[in-house]
Amino acid sequence: MPTLYEQREDDHPMSNEPPKKSIAAGKVCKKIMADHFYELDEAARTGSRKIAWCTSVGPAELLRGMGFLVYYPENHGAMLGATRMATELIPYANAMGYSPDICSYLTSDVGSFLQGKTPLTKAYNIESVPRPDVLVFNTNQCRDVQDWFAWYARHFGVPLVGVHTHRDIGLIRMYQIKDIAQQIEDLVPQLEAVTGEPFDMDRFKEAVELSRRTSVLWRACLESAGAVPSPWTFFDATIHMGPAVVARGTAEGVSYYEDHLLPELEQRIKDGVAAVEGERHRLYWEGMPIWGKLRPLAEQFASLKTCVVASTYCNSWIFDQLDPADPFESMARAYTELFIARDEAYKEKYIAQCYELFKFDGIVFHDAKTCPNNSNNRYGMPERLGRALGVPTLTINGDLCDLRCYSEEQAKTNIEAFIEQLEE
């Protein structure tokens, strides 16, 4: 979720936008992301606020409602990937005993910490990530996040708490919701011990409502790509999702989408502005972004008059099930209904619904080497969906951060052949 496509030695990492009609709201997005890191850095240096590290789809609303500043290591991992720092740093985590086959967010982030190198330095003149007072995980994504946070908990000697979510879920049952709701509620006394302050239900409900509104607006932004031509692309969305991740539960998150991005996208639709000039083909991206190759991929698809209009990845921060009237149970539902935690049948049905909305004529599956939990091409799904929807599919082998797993030439050739297939 970085606010950059990639970093080169001769340019500022926040200025390397794709060569196309820029989205004016991007300036506001960059400021929100910068303010997020500056606020964390000041709190870490002065001790003015407690800092909680949280997994990207963890219980951020509870943390915000209890007065924590919230830092997301996965956001940092994405920045390491986008700036191409990850590949050189991963081996340092491997030397500590972490396999090169596990999440490259984890290994690049730990390697970054061990070497004292962070993209925050060049982007914001911040020397290091903020020291945590507590680490809070949710295993709805994968096991890796728990082990990742456990390493830092041992290093810093601070509490590690979390939620253990059900996985491979088809029909969600009430016992599952009740279980997760209770686990989230059980975090309260543990977090009170860190803050030294009593839990304030009203402040918690306010954070839940702000997060809900951010989610509703973010969904509307994403669904604007259902217009033909699309006003923006998947590659744009990976950048503009930043506030939906780091600022959910805050007024800034709501304001960004309500006052800036959504009105601009709606105006583009009204004016017939296309993200890809002469849009001929529309694709769906299934899986993780290849953070270090967003720009060349965006450029290649644009040169082929092809717009990647939607993805399951960017939808991961839609939590419109949230309800301040029932905060714990609605949080449990939002975090359990997450796409990544569902079974194959649900995922195929979900993508079929996206087909109706976004009118795409092909699907690109990204097989991310170190992210099996968010690679859905490995058990026949492309073939099944291709037959069911009557659209061709392409699988690209790569990774979210580790570019040693990605052959740019092979991917480029395969994409060109795929678009030729669509032309025919």
C-alpha positions as CSV (number, residue, x, y, z in Angstrom):
1,M,0.0,0.0,0.0
2,P,2.8,2.4,-0.6
3,T,2.2,5.8,-2.3
4,L,4.8,5.1,-5.0
5,Y,5.2,2.8,-8.0
6,E,8.9,2.2,-7.7
7,Q,12.0,4.0,-6.7
8,R,14.9,4.9,-8.9
9,E,18.2,6.3,-7.7
10,D,17.7,9.7,-9.5
11,D,14.2,10.6,-8.4
12,H,12.2,11.2,-5.2
13,P,10.3,8.0,-4.3
14,M,7.0,9.8,-3.9
15,S,7.0,11.3,-7.5
16,N,7.3,8.3,-9.7
17,E,3.7,8.1,-10.9
18,P,2.8,6.2,-14.1
19,P,2.9,8.2,-17.3
20,K,-0.8,8.9,-17.8
21,K,-3.5,11.3,-16.7
22,S,-2.6,11.8,-13.0
23,I,-5.3,11.6,-10.4
24,A,-5.4,15.0,-8.7
25,A,-6.4,13.4,-5.4
26,G,-3.0,11.7,-5.3
27,K,-1.5,14.8,-3.7
28,V,-3.9,14.5,-0.8
29,C,-3.2,10.8,-0.6
30,K,0.5,11.4,-0.3
31,K,0.0,14.0,2.5
32,I,-2.1,11.6,4.5
33,M,0.5,8.9,4.2
34,A,3.3,11.3,5.1
35,D,1.4,12.6,8.1
36,H,0.7,9.0,9.2
37,F,4.4,8.3,9.4
38,Y,5.4,11.7,10.9
39,E,2.9,11.3,13.6
40,L,4.2,7.8,14.5
41,D,7.8,9.0,14.4
42,E,7.1,11.9,16.8
43,A,5.2,9.6,19.2
44,A,8.0,7.1,19.1
45,R,10.6,9.7,19.9
46,T,8.7,11.6,22.5
47,G,6.5,8.9,24.1
48,S,3.5,11.1,23.7
49,R,1.2,8.4,22.5
50,K,1.1,4.6,22.7
51,I,1.8,2.8,19.5
52,A,0.2,-0.5,18.4
53,W,1.5,-2.5,15.5
54,C,-1.4,-4.2,13.7
55,T,-1.8,-6.6,10.9
56,S,-3.4,-4.9,7.9
57,V,-6.8,-6.5,8.4
58,G,-6.5,-6.7,12.2
59,P,-8.7,-5.0,14.8
60,A,-7.6,-1.5,14.0
61,E,-11.0,0.0,15.1
62,L,-10.5,-1.3,18.6
63,L,-7.0,0.1,18.8
64,R,-8.0,3.5,17.4
65,G,-10.9,3.5,19.9
66,M,-8.5,2.9,22.8
67,G,-6.3,5.8,21.8
68,F,-3.4,4.0,20.1
69,L,-1.6,5.2,17.1
70,V,-1.6,2.3,14.7
71,Y,1.4,1.2,12.5
72,Y,1.0,-1.5,9.8
73,P,4.2,-3.5,9.1
74,E,2.6,-4.9,5.9
75,N,2.4,-1.4,4.6
76,H,6.1,-1.1,5.3
77,G,6.6,-4.5,3.5
78,A,4.8,-3.2,0.4
79,M,7.0,-0.1,0.4
80,L,10.1,-2.3,0.6
81,G,8.8,-4.2,-2.4
82,A,7.9,-1.1,-4.4
83,T,11.2,0.6,-3.8
84,R,13.0,-2.7,-4.7
85,M,14.9,-2.8,-1.4
86,A,13.3,-6.1,-0.4
87,T,15.4,-8.5,-2.5
88,E,18.7,-7.4,-1.0
89,L,17.3,-7.5,2.6
90,I,15.4,-10.8,2.5
91,P,18.6,-12.9,2.9
92,Y,19.3,-11.3,6.3
93,A,16.0,-12.8,7.6
94,N,16.8,-16.1,5.9
95,A,20.1,-16.1,7.9
96,M,18.1,-15.8,11.1
97,G,16.2,-19.0,10.2
98,Y,13.3,-17.7,8.3
99,S,12.7,-19.7,5.1
100,P,12.9,-18.0,1.7
101,D,9.5,-19.7,1.0
102,I,7.6,-17.8,3.6
103,C,6.0,-14.4,3.3
104,S,8.4,-11.9,1.7
105,Y,6.7,-9.1,3.6
106,L,7.9,-10.8,6.7
107,T,11.4,-11.6,5.5
108,S,12.0,-8.2,3.9
109,D,10.7,-6.3,6.9
110,V,12.8,-8.3,9.4
111,G,15.8,-8.0,7.1
112,S,15.2,-4.2,6.9
113,F,15.1,-4.0,10.6
114,L,18.2,-6.0,11.1
115,Q,20.1,-3.9,8.6
116,G,18.7,-0.6,9.8
117,K,17.5,0.3,6.3
118,T,14.0,1.6,5.5
119,P,12.3,3.4,2.6
120,L,10.9,5.8,5.2
121,T,14.3,7.5,5.3
122,K,14.4,8.6,1.6
123,A,10.7,9.3,1.5
124,Y,10.2,11.1,4.8
125,N,13.7,11.5,6.4
126,I,12.6,9.0,9.1
127,E,15.4,6.8,10.4
128,S,13.5,3.8,11.5
129,V,10.0,2.2,12.0
130,P,8.4,3.3,15.3
131,R,9.0,1.2,18.4
132,P,5.8,-0.7,19.4
133,D,4.1,-0.8,22.9
134,V,2.1,-3.8,21.8
135,L,1.7,-6.0,18.7
136,V,-1.8,-7.1,17.6
137,F,-2.4,-9.7,14.9
138,N,-5.3,-11.4,13.2
139,T,-4.7,-14.7,11.5
140,N,-7.5,-14.2,9.0
141,Q,-4.7,-13.6,6.4
142,C,-2.3,-16.3,7.3
143,R,-0.1,-17.8,10.0
144,D,2.9,-15.8,8.9
145,V,1.6,-12.5,10.5
146,Q,1.6,-14.2,14.0
147,D,5.2,-15.4,13.6
148,W,6.3,-12.1,12.2
149,F,4.9,-10.1,15.1
150,A,6.2,-12.7,17.6
151,W,9.7,-12.0,16.4
152,Y,9.3,-8.3,17.2
153,A,7.6,-9.0,20.5
154,R,10.6,-11.0,21.6
155,H,13.0,-8.4,20.3
156,F,11.3,-5.4,22.0
157,G,10.0,-7.3,25.0
158,V,6.5,-6.0,24.6
159,P,3.1,-7.9,24.7
160,L,1.8,-9.9,21.7
161,V,-1.9,-10.4,21.5
162,G,-4.2,-11.5,18.7
163,V,-7.2,-13.1,17.1
164,H,-7.2,-16.6,15.7
165,T,-9.7,-16.6,12.8
166,H,-11.4,-19.6,11.2
167,R,-10.1,-20.3,7.7
168,D,-11.4,-21.9,4.5
169,I,-14.9,-20.8,5.4
170,G,-17.9,-21.5,3.2
171,L,-21.2,-20.5,4.8
172,I,-20.4,-18.4,7.8
173,R,-22.1,-19.6,10.9
174,M,-23.1,-17.7,14.0
175,Y,-20.8,-19.7,16.3
176,Q,-17.8,-18.5,14.2
177,I,-18.9,-14.9,14.6
178,K,-19.5,-15.2,18.3
179,D,-16.1,-16.8,18.7
180,I,-14.2,-14.0,17.0
181,A,-16.3,-11.3,18.7
182,Q,-15.4,-12.8,22.1
183,Q,-11.7,-12.9,21.1
184,I,-11.7,-9.3,20.1
185,E,-13.5,-8.3,23.3
186,D,-11.0,-10.3,25.3
187,L,-8.3,-8.0,23.9
188,V,-9.7,-5.1,25.9
189,P,-8.2,-5.8,29.3
190,Q,-4.9,-6.7,27.8
191,L,-4.8,-3.4,25.9
192,E,-6.0,-1.5,28.9
193,A,-2.9,-2.8,30.7
194,V,-0.8,-1.1,28.0
195,T,-2.6,2.2,27.8
196,G,-3.2,2.5,31.6
197,E,-6.6,4.0,30.7
198,P,-10.1,2.5,31.0
199,F,-11.9,1.3,27.9
200,D,-14.2,4.0,26.5
201,M,-17.1,2.4,24.6
202,D,-18.3,5.6,22.9
203,R,-14.8,6.3,21.5
204,F,-14.6,2.8,20.2
205,K,-18.0,3.1,18.5
206,E,-16.9,6.3,16.9
207,A,-13.9,4.6,15.4
208,V,-16.1,1.7,14.1
209,E,-18.4,4.2,12.4
210,L,-15.5,6.1,10.8
211,S,-14.1,2.8,9.6
212,R,-17.5,1.8,8.2
213,R,-17.9,5.1,6.3
214,T,-14.3,4.8,4.9
215,S,-15.2,1.3,3.7
216,V,-18.4,2.3,2.0
217,L,-16.6,5.1,0.2
218,W,-13.7,2.9,-0.8
219,R,-16.1,0.3,-2.2
220,A,-17.8,3.1,-4.3
221,C,-14.4,4.1,-5.6
222,L,-13.5,0.6,-6.6
223,E,-16.9,0.0,-8.2
224,S,-16.5,3.1,-10.3
225,A,-14.3,1.0,-12.5
226,G,-17.4,-0.7,-13.7
227,A,-17.9,2.2,-16.0
228,V,-16.8,1.8,-19.7
229,P,-14.3,3.2,-20.2
230,S,-12.9,2.8,-16.7
231,P,-11.8,6.0,-14.9
232,W,-8.9,4.3,-13.2
233,T,-7.0,1.0,-13.0
234,F,-6.0,-1.6,-10.5
235,F,-2.5,-0.1,-10.5
236,D,-4.0,3.2,-9.4
237,A,-6.1,1.5,-6.7
238,T,-3.0,-0.1,-5.1
239,I,-1.8,3.4,-4.5
240,H,-5.0,5.1,-3.4
241,M,-6.0,2.3,-1.0
242,G,-3.3,3.7,1.3
243,P,-5.7,5.8,3.4
244,A,-8.2,2.8,3.5
245,V,-5.5,0.9,5.2
246,V,-3.6,3.3,7.5
247,A,-6.4,5.9,8.2
248,R,-9.4,3.7,8.7
249,G,-11.1,4.6,11.9
250,T,-10.2,8.2,11.5
251,A,-11.9,11.3,10.0
252,E,-9.0,11.7,7.6
253,G,-9.8,8.4,5.9
254,V,-13.4,9.4,5.4
255,S,-12.6,12.8,4.1
256,Y,-10.1,11.5,1.6
257,Y,-12.6,9.3,-0.3
258,E,-15.6,11.5,0.3
259,D,-14.2,14.9,-0.6
260,H,-11.4,14.0,-3.0
261,L,-11.0,10.6,-4.7
262,L,-14.6,9.6,-5.2
263,P,-15.8,12.9,-6.6
264,E,-12.9,13.0,-9.0
265,L,-13.6,9.4,-10.3
266,E,-17.3,10.3,-10.7
267,Q,-16.4,13.4,-12.7
268,R,-14.1,11.3,-14.9
269,I,-17.0,9.0,-15.6
270,K,-19.3,11.9,-16.4
271,D,-16.7,13.4,-18.8
272,G,-15.9,10.1,-20.4
273,V,-12.2,10.2,-19.3
274,A,-10.5,6.9,-19.8
275,A,-7.6,5.7,-17.6
276,V,-6.4,3.8,-20.7
277,E,-6.8,5.7,-23.9
278,G,-8.7,3.6,-26.5
279,E,-9.6,1.0,-23.9
280,R,-10.2,-2.3,-25.9
281,H,-9.9,-4.9,-23.2
282,R,-10.7,-5.1,-19.5
283,L,-9.0,-7.5,-17.2
284,Y,-9.4,-8.7,-13.6
285,W,-6.3,-9.1,-11.4
286,E,-6.5,-12.0,-9.0
287,G,-3.8,-12.1,-6.2
288,M,-1.2,-9.9,-4.8
289,P,0.4,-7.0,-6.6
290,I,4.0,-7.3,-7.8
291,W,5.0,-4.2,-5.9
292,G,8.4,-3.7,-7.6
293,K,6.9,-3.9,-11.1
294,L,3.7,-1.9,-10.9
295,R,4.9,0.8,-13.2
296,P,6.2,-1.4,-16.1
297,L,3.1,-3.6,-15.8
298,A,0.8,-0.5,-15.9
299,E,2.7,0.8,-18.9
300,Q,2.6,-2.5,-20.8
301,F,-1.1,-3.0,-20.3
302,A,-1.8,0.6,-21.3
303,S,0.3,0.2,-24.5
304,L,-1.9,-2.8,-25.3
305,K,-5.1,-0.7,-24.8
306,T,-5.9,-2.9,-21.9
307,C,-7.3,-1.7,-18.6
308,V,-6.9,-3.9,-15.5
309,V,-10.2,-2.7,-13.9
310,A,-10.5,-4.6,-10.7
311,S,-9.0,-7.1,-8.2
312,T,-9.8,-9.1,-5.1
313,Y,-6.7,-7.6,-3.4
314,C,-7.9,-4.0,-3.2
315,N,-11.3,-5.2,-2.0
316,S,-9.6,-6.6,1.2
317,W,-10.2,-3.2,2.9
318,I,-13.9,-3.1,2.5
319,F,-15.5,-3.6,6.0
320,D,-19.0,-2.2,5.4
321,Q,-20.4,-4.8,7.7
322,L,-19.2,-2.7,10.6
323,D,-21.9,-1.3,12.8
324,P,-21.3,0.9,15.8
325,A,-24.5,-0.3,17.4
326,D,-22.9,-3.8,17.7
327,P,-19.2,-3.1,17.4
328,F,-17.6,-6.3,18.6
329,E,-19.9,-8.7,16.6
330,S,-19.9,-6.5,13.5
331,M,-16.1,-6.4,13.6
332,A,-16.1,-10.2,13.9
333,R,-18.3,-10.5,10.9
334,A,-16.3,-8.0,8.8
335,Y,-13.0,-9.7,9.5
336,T,-14.4,-13.3,9.1
337,E,-16.2,-12.6,5.7
338,L,-12.8,-11.5,4.3
339,F,-12.1,-13.1,0.8
340,I,-8.8,-14.6,1.8
341,A,-10.4,-16.6,4.7
342,R,-13.0,-18.2,2.5
343,D,-13.2,-21.5,0.7
344,E,-12.7,-22.1,-3.1
345,A,-16.4,-22.2,-3.9
346,Y,-17.1,-18.9,-2.2
347,K,-14.1,-17.3,-4.0
348,E,-15.3,-18.5,-7.4
349,K,-18.8,-17.2,-6.8
350,Y,-17.3,-13.8,-5.6
351,I,-15.2,-13.4,-8.8
352,A,-18.2,-14.4,-10.9
353,Q,-20.2,-11.5,-9.3
354,C,-17.3,-9.2,-10.1
355,Y,-17.5,-10.3,-13.7
356,E,-21.1,-9.0,-13.9
357,L,-20.1,-5.7,-12.3
358,F,-16.8,-5.0,-14.1
359,K,-17.5,-6.6,-17.5
360,F,-13.9,-7.9,-17.9
361,D,-13.0,-10.2,-20.7
362,G,-10.0,-12.0,-19.1
363,I,-8.5,-12.8,-15.7
364,V,-4.8,-12.5,-14.7
365,F,-3.8,-14.8,-11.8
366,H,-0.6,-13.9,-10.0
367,D,1.0,-16.9,-8.4
368,A,3.0,-15.2,-5.7
369,K,5.8,-17.6,-4.7
370,T,5.8,-16.6,-1.0
371,C,2.1,-16.0,-0.5
372,P,0.2,-19.2,-1.0
373,N,-2.7,-17.8,1.0
374,N,-3.4,-15.1,-1.5
375,S,-2.5,-17.2,-4.7
376,N,-5.7,-18.8,-5.9
377,N,-4.4,-20.4,-9.1
378,R,-2.9,-23.6,-7.6
379,Y,-5.9,-25.9,-7.3
380,G,-7.6,-25.5,-10.7
381,M,-9.6,-22.2,-10.1
382,P,-8.4,-20.6,-13.4
383,E,-9.7,-23.5,-15.4
384,R,-13.0,-23.7,-13.5
385,L,-13.6,-19.9,-13.8
386,G,-12.6,-19.8,-17.4
387,R,-15.2,-22.4,-18.3
388,A,-17.9,-20.9,-16.1
389,L,-17.5,-17.4,-17.3
390,G,-16.3,-18.1,-20.9
391,V,-13.2,-15.9,-20.5
392,P,-9.5,-16.8,-20.9
393,T,-7.1,-16.7,-18.0
394,L,-3.4,-16.1,-17.6
395,T,-1.1,-17.0,-14.7
396,I,2.0,-14.9,-14.0
397,N,4.6,-16.4,-11.7
398,G,6.2,-13.8,-9.4
399,D,6.1,-12.5,-5.9
400,L,4.8,-9.6,-3.9
401,C,8.4,-8.4,-2.9
402,D,11.0,-10.9,-3.9
403,L,11.8,-10.1,-7.5
404,R,14.2,-13.1,-7.8
405,C,10.9,-15.0,-8.3
406,Y,9.8,-12.9,-11.2
407,S,11.0,-13.1,-14.9
408,E,10.0,-9.7,-16.4
409,E,10.7,-10.9,-20.0
410,Q,8.7,-14.0,-19.6
411,A,5.8,-12.1,-18.0
412,K,5.9,-9.5,-20.8
413,T,5.9,-12.1,-23.5
414,N,3.0,-14.0,-21.9
415,I,0.9,-10.9,-21.4
416,E,1.4,-9.9,-25.1
417,A,0.4,-13.4,-26.2
418,F,-2.7,-13.2,-23.9
419,I,-3.8,-9.9,-25.3
420,E,-3.4,-11.3,-28.8
421,Q,-5.6,-14.2,-27.8
422,L,-8.3,-11.6,-26.6
423,E,-7.9,-9.8,-30.0
424,E,-8.7,-13.0,-31.8
